[in-house]
């Protein structure tokens, strides 16, 4: 029997990783050795694995720089409309392998590193994730940057360079413990500081209305230092820029405050200013109204807008008049996309610059601002909506408060003219919420100040129009759009699942990597025995590899022939990890009741972080780990059922687990998950989905055929009907003995014998105030899971469904999403123009 190929040998056979020409390999080796030589300090002649990683990263970076400079030069000369994607989160993950993939360098690097006696995959594992995001919203921004570069758009991602990203999660005695993510500890080879573009950002102070206009005086200044990271498109020689701002105190900070002899204290106080970019707020779908967070939001917006206007003014065709006050053409040259309401201050800040600084009259400035800005809504959960106290604004951003009041007044005057006497409508549509604590509703501000508002999946965009922004939709229906989310097939197929990518290339060529709709060409091969065998074989190899990883990292032994049932996402009540727990307990009880019965073996993997202040989410993690410690040590259960909590779920772990999954759980209550993007990654990587008709699941079922997913549970209409009737959790317990048994076991301490009351809060919530109606979908879910088991027993039919799913996942490429944003919102056309590489003369 032939010896199985090593990963390294396998990778060399994979065509889509780029041809490793002898010249390329020699060049990479030479460059690597040069970098290694200059990395090693004189007193250290032994290289560590980290030295090798940095040498390789710098070698790969060298290949980016020429393309980066040339791309920016190309934009400067052609002066296209520029796209500015503003986000407080960019969840980038690792950069090395993605850069090699997009530059077509992977095989050359693999071979060169192999010739030097090193293992590429080992070096890749040394890189820290850039965890500058919480989950879906931040990862979406990262996928969008990849697609914008691949589509040749002159696009820039603007955000904050957090010193500490999303916390590292440790599980201690079954509980989540947070650890600071010191991701910059060893330096970041991909960023370039640009101190020459440092800009001032103002806070506090007071406003004076003078005859020469409005002045914002006596402010505190914080400097914004830009760090640029290259964003390469897929093999088109385009390299765009992600610019992240870091907060720096000015050198005279607090030193002019007449505090005689307070020099040391003044220098120590620089930290106060620099704390602005210290840490990412770790909340997903939850608003925490802290002043530091509002400072972060204004910091990124103020620095970015100065940069945008500088670039607009200095561009070749920007402005003809000598004093540069003609902003007429601004919306033809600039598009600003607001990723949720977090950068909403871009609207009043742009107004402040146009009116107070550039002396544009109000109505003209407002027209320019609206034409420039567009807003993406990411959630309908009320607790996630940003509502800032007016008192905080008054202190921190007094001029912006005045501008928001003026914007709101004109808006309400307009509404009142159209709906005379309808005071309740005015109250509902105001950007200012009256009450004991007056608040600014940032979502309303965004809708008022944007020319386009979009949801992120069809069902979500309908909910946005019919409930969240109903009044606004009635006022301006043409403003509202849908842009269903997508994922980049480079990272989420080619990079993380090269075996599957190559299997697909063998059948249909490699065009699908930049036009994912071409996966439809697989449909004629659904019954092709060779394809069925190859797809199943790749999945089995991925499962074996992930099993080995789990054993090495977490010392857990799992059965690689069991069904890998995977539920990974942030821990939140609406995502219903508790429904999964109830199913696990039900399976466990069935095995215990009839141990001799044939069972489809499962390894259930649940992973995700809980916001540090979210008590219920932390209890859910403890419940999962507690169920695991009972189930995994019960000799009666044996190999039939294992429960694993995947610690510290993050981008780099997703890249390992998703290709190995058989079943993808997407089980939020209908109407709560705006889109989801993990669902798309699993579909593209050959897992089948069990899910509700929520978010993009609806469109996945439409694309692949509902019979090729495991759809269960209430639809949005059913949830609304149940709300009207009144949800009574106990009614389900009384009717369903298996549910009652599971709930009793949780509540009585069966899974927490040392602390029988441990999960009392969880059971109390489920029985008395469960907003997300877990019990209402339990029966349908358990029945649906039985259908999953049934199909899994027939590997050939299972794999045929897998192939159908992969073939129908083309819609969910972020290339398609970005093409729609470009045409329908930004007014630009994607281009497949190849910028000539640095070694060739320009045009």
N, C-alpha and C positions, 0 to 999 in steps of 0.2 A: 504493500500500500504506500502511495506517495506521501512524503512528509508534508504536513500543512505549511503553506507559505507564511513567513513572518509578516508582520504589518509592513515593515520596510519594503520587503520584496513585493507585497501586494500593491503598495502605493506606486511602485515604479511601473506597474503594468497599467496604471490608470491614466488613460490618455488625457482626460480633461485637466490634469494637473500641470500641463505644459510640457513641451518636449525638453529633455535635458540634453541640450547639445554639448559637445565636448568643450567648446569655447566657453559657454556659460558656466559649466561646472568649474573649469580652471579659474575663471574670473571670480566666482563666488569664493573659492578656496583662498585665492590670493588676498581678496578683500577681507575675508574673515581673519586670516592670519595677521594682516596689518592691524585691524581693529583690536585683536587680542593682544598684540604686542604693545599697543599704546594704552590699552585698558589696564594692563598689569603695572602696578606701581613698582618703582625700583626695588623696594625692600621685599617684594613678594614675587617669587619666581614659580610658584605653583598655582595654576589656574583652578578656580572652583567652578562647579556647574553654572553658577550665576555669571561668572566671567564669560563663559562660553555663550550663555543666552544673550548677554549684552553685545558681544562681538557679532553674533548673528543678527540681532535686531538692528545694529548700526549698519551692517552690510546690506540688509534689506532696505533700510531707510535711505541709503545712498541711491538706490534705484528709484526712489520716490521723488527725490529733491528736484532733479532736472525736469521731470514731468510737472511737478508742483509749480515751479517758477514759470514754465512755459504756459501752463493753463492760465495762471493769473495774468500773464502778459497778453495772452489771447483775449481774455475778457476786457483788459484795459483798452486794447485796440479796437475791438468790435463793439464795446459798450452795450452789451445786451441788457434787457431788464433783469435786475437781480432779485433773487428770492431770499428772504431772511426768515429762517425758521427759528422762532424764539421759544425756548423751553427751559424750565428750571431743572429738567432732568434729561440726561443722555446716558442711557444704560448700555455702554459700549462693549463690556466684556473684554476679552483679550484682542490684541491687534496684530500680533506677528503672523499667525497663520492666515488671517483674512487678507493681509497685505500681500503675502506670497500668492494666494489664490488669485486675487484680482490683478496682480501683475504678471501672472503666468510663470512664476518663479519656483513653484513648489518642488517640482521634480529636480531642478538644478540644485536647489538648496539641500534636498534630501540626499542626493548623490554625493555632493561635496562634503556634507557633514558626515555621511557614512564613510567616505574615504579617509576622513580625519579620525575615524574610530569612535565617533559619537553617535547618539541616537536623537534624531530630530524631535520625536515625540516627547522624549524626556526633557529636552530644552524648552519645548512649548509649555510644559507643565510648570515651569519656574515662573512664568509671567503672572503677575497679579491681574485680576479682573479690574477694569475701571468700572466700579460699581456706583456710578453717579446717578442712580435712579432707583425707584422702588419696585417697579414691575412693568405692567403693560404700557403705560404712557411714556416712560423713559426708554423702553426698548423699541417702541414704535418710532420714536425720534431717531434712534440709531439706524433702524432699517430704512427710514426715509432718507437719511444722509447717503447711505449706500446707493439707493435707487436714483436719487437726484444726480449723483456723480455719474452713474452708469448711463443715465439718460441725457448727459451732457448739459444739464441746466447750470446756470451761473448761480449756485446756491451756497448759502453760508448757514451753518448751525451756530447759534449764539446761546451761551449758558454760563454757568458758574463752575469754576474749578474748585470744587469742594476738597479741602485737605483730607476730610474723612467722609467716605461714601457710606453706602448702606452698611450697617453693622454686620460683623461676622456673627453667625449664630452657632452657639455651642449648646448641646443638650447635656444637662447635668442632672442626674437622678430623674430623668424624664421631663425636666422643665427647660424651657428656653432661657439661656443666659446670653446677654449681648456683650460683644467685645468690639472696641473701636477698630475701624478698618483703616489702618495706617498704610494705604496703598502706595504712597509716594516715598516710603521709607528708603528704598534702594534707588530712587530716581525713576523718571519716566522717559524712556528713550524716544518716544514718539512726539513729544511736545517741544515747541520752540518758544521761549519767552520773547515778547516783543516790547521791551521797555520804551522804545521810541514812539509807541502808540498809546502810552499811558494817558488816562483821562481822569478829570476830577468829577466826583459825584457829590451833590449837596444834600444835606439833611437839616431838619429843624429850621431855625431862623424865623423871620417874620416877613410880612408882605406890606409893601408901601405902594399906594396908587398915586403916581405923580403925573404932571402934565406931559412928561416924555414917555409915559406908559407905566407898566407895572414892574416893580423891582422886588426880587426875593433877596432879602438882606440878612446879614449876621448868621450865615449858615455854618454848619460844621462840614468840613470837606474830608472825603475819603477818596483815595486814588484807586482807580481800576487798572490793574496790570493785565494785559492780554497774553494768553498762552495759545498758540496755534497748533492744531493737530491736523495732519494731512488726511484727506478722505478720498481714497482712490476708487474710481469707477472700474467696472469689470472689463479689463483688456481694451480700453479705449483711450488710454494715455491721459485721461482727464483726472486731475487731482484737485478736489475742492478743499475748503477750509472749515474746520470747526474751531471757533474762537471762544475760549472760556476765560472769564474774568476772575482775577484774584484780588482781594482787597488789601490795600497797603495804606498805612498811615502816612500823611505828608511829614516831611522832616521837621517842620515847625509845630507838629501836633502838640497842643496843650502847653507849648513853651511860651506863648505870648499872653498867658492868662494871669500875668502879674503875680504868680505864686512864687514869690522870692524864695530861692533855695529849694524849690520843688522840682529841680531838674531830673533827679533820678525817678521820682514818682511820675513825672510827665513822660519820660521815655518808657517806663513800664506800662503806662496807660495806652501806649500804641496798640496793645493787644485788643482793647475795646473796639477800635476801628477795624482791626484785622479779623476779628471774630465773625464778621459778616460772611466770609467765604470759608469758615472753619468746617461746618458740618451740614450734611444733607438731613433735612427733616424726614424721619422714617415712616411717615404716615401714607398709606395707600387708601384712596377713597375716604379720607376724613380730614376735615378742616380744623386746624389748631391755630387760634388767632393770636399768635405771639408777635411782639414787636420785632424781634430779630428776623422772623420770617418775612414780615412786611418790608423790612430793610433789604433783605435778599432780593425780593421781587422788584423793588425800585432800583436797586444797585445794577442788576443785569439790564434792565430796561433803559436806564439813563445812560450807561456806558455804551450800550448797543446803538441807541438812536444817534448819539454824537458821531459814532463811527459810520453809520449809514449816511448821515448828512455830509460828513467829510468826503466820503467816497462819491456821493452824488455830485457834490460841488467840484471835485477835482477831476471828474471823469471827462474824457475828451469832448463829448457832445453834451455834457451836463447842462451848461448854462451859457448864454451868450453875453448877458450884460455884465459890466465890470464889477458891480457890487454883489453879484450873485444873490439877488433876492427873488429871481423868477422861479417859483416853486410849482408853476403851472404843470410842468412836465414830470413832476415828482412821481405821481402814480403810474406814469408810463415807464418809469425806470426802476421803481421799487415796489416789491410786494412784501408785506409783513404778515406771516402766519402765526397766530397766537395758539400755542399748544395748551389748551384749557385756559382758565382765567388767570393762572399764575402770573403771566406777563401782561395782564390787562392794563396796567399803568402805562403801557406804550401809548394808549389812546390819549389820556390827558397830558402825558409828557410831550408827545408830538405836537399837540395843540399849544402847549406852553412855549415850545421852541419857535413854532411858526408865529404865534401872536406876540409873545413878549420879547423874543430875541430877534426874529427876522422881520417883525413889523408887518406881517400879512394880516389883512382884516379877517375878523372872526368867521364870517360866512364862507369865505374862500378857504380859510384854514380847515374848517370843518369838512368842506367838500373834499379837500385833498386827503385829510385823515381817513374819512370813510372809504374813499376809493383805494387807499393803500392797505388798510387793515382787514383781516379776515380772521374768524374765530372758530376753533374746533371745540365742540363740547364733548366731554369724555364720560360723563356720569349723570344719572338722574337721581342718585341717592341724596336726599336733602341734607344729611350730615356732612356731605362732601362739598357743598356749595360754599364758596368764600363770601363771608359777610363781615366786613371789617368795621369796627366801631369808629364812628365819626370822630370821637374824642382822640383816638390814636392818630388819625390823619391830621387833625388840627395841630397836633404837636409836631409830628414827624414831617409832614408834607403840606404845609398850610396853603401854598399856592395851588397845589393839585386839588385840594378840597374845594377851593373857590371855582376852579375850572369844572370840576364834576358837578357842582351845584348849577353852574351856568348851562352845561350840556343838558342836565336833567330838566331844568326849567324850560328850555326851548323844546325839548322832546315832549314834555307834558302839555305845553301850549298847543303843539301840533295835534296830540291825541284829543285834547279837549275840543279843538275846533271840529274834529271829525265825529266825536261822540259827545255832543253837548249834554251836560247834566249828569254824565255817568261818572260820579266821583269814585265809585268802587273800582272802576277800570283804571282810573288815574292812580289809585293806591296800589293796585296790583302791578302796574307797569312802571312805577317809579324806580329809579336806581337807588333812591334813599328809602330805607324802611323806617317808618316812625315807630315809636314804642318807648319803653323805659330806657332802652339803650339804642339810640339812633345808629343805624348801620348802613354801609354802602354795599349793595348787592352787585358784586363784580360781574356776574353773568349778565345781568341786565345792562350794565355799562358796556360790556362786549357786544351784545346784540345791537344796542343803539349805535355804537361807534364803528361797526363793521359793515362792509358791503356784501359779505357772504358769511353764513353761519352753517356749519355742517355737523351732523352726527357721524358715527363711525361704523354703523352697520344699518341695513335698511330698516329693521324693526326699531332700532334705537332712534333713527332720524324721524320715524313716524311718531314715536312717543314724545320726542322733543317738540314736534309741531302740534300734537294733539293735547299734550298736558303741560310740560315744563314751560314752554314759551308760546302757549296757545294764543294769548292776546297779541303777541308780537307777530305771530304767523298771520293772524287775521289782518294786521296792519300792513305787512309787507311780505306776502307769500313768496315773492320772487327771490327773497334773500336766503331762503332755506334750502339746503341741499343735503344729499347723502354722499359720503365717500367711504365705502366699506374698506376697513383696514386690510393691510397685507403684510407679508414678511419677505425678507430678501432670500431668494433661493440660493444665493452664493453661500452665506453663512449656514442657512438652515437646510441645505441639502448637500451641495458640493463639499463644503468644509466638514460638516459633522457626519455625513453619511456617504463617503466616497464610493463604497461598495455598491450602494443602490444607484448613485449617480452614474456609475460606469455601466451597470446593468441596463439602465435606461438609454444611455448613449449608444450601446451596442444595437438597440432596437430602432431608435428614431433619430440618431445623430445628436449633436450638442446644441442645436439652436434653441432648445427649451430654456437654457440657462439665462438668456436675455429675453425670451418670449415664452413665458411659462404656459401659455394657452396651448402651445405645441404638445403638451403632455397628452392632449386628446388623441394624438396619433397612437397612443398605447391601446386604445379601446379595441381595435381589431385583434389584438393579441391576448385578450382576456382569457381565452381558452387554450392559448399556446403552451403546450406542456413544458417547453424549455424555459419560458419566461416564469411560469408558475414555480418551477423548480428553483430557478435562480433567485427570485424574490424571496422565497421561503428560506433559501440557504443564506442569503445576506442577513435576513432578520435573525436567524439562528446564530450566526457569527457575532452579530452585534450584541445579542443576549449573553453569549459566552464571555465576550469581552467585558461587558458591564458587570457580570457576575464576578469575574476575576477582580475588577476594580473594587467592588463592594467588599470582597473578601480581604483585599489588601488594605483598604482604607478603614473599614469599619469592623473587620473581623467577623462579618456575618456570612454564613454559608447558605446559599440559596439553590434551589433546584432550577437549572436553566431550561428545563423542558416544561416548567409550569407556565401558566399564562401570566405575563407581566402586566398587571393592572395598575395604571399610573395616574395619580392625582396630584399634580404639582402646580402651585400658584400661591399667591399671598393667602395667608389664613384670614378668612373673614366669614362672618355668619352668612352673608348672602351667597357665598360660594359653596356653602353647605357641605363642608368636610364632615359635618356631623351625620349627614345622610349616608355617606360612605361608611362611617363608623357603625351605624345601625345595621348596614348590610353585612359588614365583616362579622359582627356579633351574631347575626342571624345564621350566617354560614357556619360559624363555630358551633352554635347550638345544634344545628342540623347534623354536623359531623359527630358530635357527642351523643346525639340521640340514636344515630344509626351508623356506627363506625364501619360496618361491613359494606355499606352502600358505595357504589362507584362514584367517585367525585372528580370533577375537573380540578386539578391542582392549580392554585393561584399563589402568586406572590404579590401582595398589595403594597404598593409604595406610595406613601403620602409625603409631600415635602412642601416647604414654604415658610416664610418668616412672618411673625406676628409683630405688629407695631408694639413698641415697648410699653406703651400705656394702655393697651387694649386687653383688658382682663380676660374677657370671654375667649379671645383668640388664643391667649396663652393657656387657658384651661383646655381648649380643643387639642393643642399639641400634647399636653399632659395626658389627655384621654387616649390619644392615638398610641403614645409610647406605653401607657399602662395596658391597653388592650394587647399590644405587641408582647409585653412581657408575660402575659397569661397564655396567649395563643401559642407563642413560639416555644414555650417550655412544656406544653402539654403532650405527653407521649402518645395519647390517643390520636392526636391531630397529625403528628409526624410531618411528612412532606406535603400534605394536602393543602395546608394554608400557612402562609407566613405573612407577618405584618412588619414592614420596615418604615421607620421615619427617616427620610433623606435629609440629613443635617446640612444646614448652610446652602440651601438651594439658591443658585445664582446662574448667570449666563453660561459659565464654563461647565457647570454640572448639567444644565439643560442640554448642552451639546452632546453629552454622554448618554443621558437617560432617554431622551426622545427617540433616537434611532433604535433603541432596544425595546421600546414599548409595544405591547400587543393591543392594549385597550387604553383609550384616552377618556378620562372622566371630565365632563363639562356640564355640571349638574346644578347650576345656579337657578334660583327661582325665576320663572319666566318674567321678563321685564326689568331685571336688575343688572345683568352683565351687559354693558354697552355694546361690546363686540367680542372681546377675547381675541388673542392672537396665538396663544399656546395651542388652541384647538386646530389652527391652520398648520402649525409645525408638525403636530402628530399626524395629521391627514397626509401631508406631503412625505412623511417618513414611514408610511406603511403601518400605522396603527388604525384600528377601527374605533369609532367614537360612540360612547354612550352619553346621551345628553338630552337636555330639555330644549324646547323651541325658544331659545334665547340667544341674543347677540347674533354673531355670524354663523352659529350652528344652523339657523334657519336657511341661510344661503348655501351652506355646505350641503344640507339635505336637498336643496333645490338643484344644485349642480350635479351631485352624485346619484340622486334618487333617494328618497327617504328610506326605501327598503335596504339601502346599503349603509345606513347608520342605525344605531339602536336608539330611536327617539322614544321618550316616555314622558308622562306627567302632564300637569296643567299647562295650558297655553295662557297667554296674557289675559284673554277674555275670562278664562276660568278663575284666574287669580282675582280679577276684579269682581267677578260674581261672588266668590267666596268672601271677599272683603265686605261686600254689601250684606251678605247673609250673616257674616260674623264667623270667624274661624275658631272652632272649639277643638283644641288638641286632644282632650280626653276622649272625645267621641271616637277617635281613631284607635286609641289604646284599648278601649272597651271592645271594639269590633275585631281587632287583629291580635290574636294571642302571641304571635312571634314578636310583634312590636312591643307589646306589654312586657314580655319576658326580658327583652333587651333593655328597655328603659328601667325596669326594676333592678336588673343586674348593675347598671351604671349607678343608680341611686343608692343601692344597698351596700356598695363597697366590694362587690364581687371582683372588680378590676383594681381596687385599691384597698386590699385587706388591712394594711397598716394604718389607713386613714379612711374609714368607711364613709365619712361625710365629704370626702374630697370633691366629689362631683355633684354636690347638692345644688349648687348654683346653676350648673348646666341643665340638670333635670327640671329645676324650677323654671328656667327660661323656656325650655322646650314645651312645658305644660301650660305656662301662664302668660308668657309674652314673647312668643316667637314670631317676629315680623316676617320671617321667610318661610313659614309653613312647611317645615321639614316633614312632619307626619303626613301631611296631605298628599305627598308624592311617594311615601314609603312603599305602599302596596304595588304601585305601578313600577317603581324602581326595582324592587326585588324580583318581580315577574320578568322585567326586561333583562335583568342580570341572568336569569335562568335561560333566556333565549341566547345570550352571549355564550354561556356554557355549552349549549346545544350545538351552536355553530362551530365552536372551538374543537369539538370532538371530530369534526370533519375538516382536516387541514386543507384539503384541496379547495373546498368551497370557501373557507375562510380566506385563503390566499387570493382567490378570484375576486372577492369583495375588496380586499386590500388593493389589488391592481386597479379596480374600478375607481376606488377613492383617489389613488395617486393620479390616475388619468384625468380626474375631474377637479383637481385642486388648482388648476392654472389660474383661475380668477383671483386667487388669494396671494398673488405676488404683489409686493409693494411697488413694483414697476408699473403695474396697472393702476394702483391707487394714485401714485404720483403723476402719472399721465393725465388722470382725471382732474387732480388739483391744478395741474399746469394749464389745461385747456379751459376748465370751467370757472376757476377762481383767480389764477394768477395772470391769465392771458398770455402765456408763452407756449411755444411748441417744443417738445423734446426733440433732440437731434442725435442721429447716429454717426455724426461726423467724427472721424478719428483725428485728434490732434496728432501731428507727426511726433514720433518719439524723439528724445533729446539727441540721439546719435544721427538723426537725419536733419537736413536743413529745413527751415520753416518755409512753407508755401513756395 
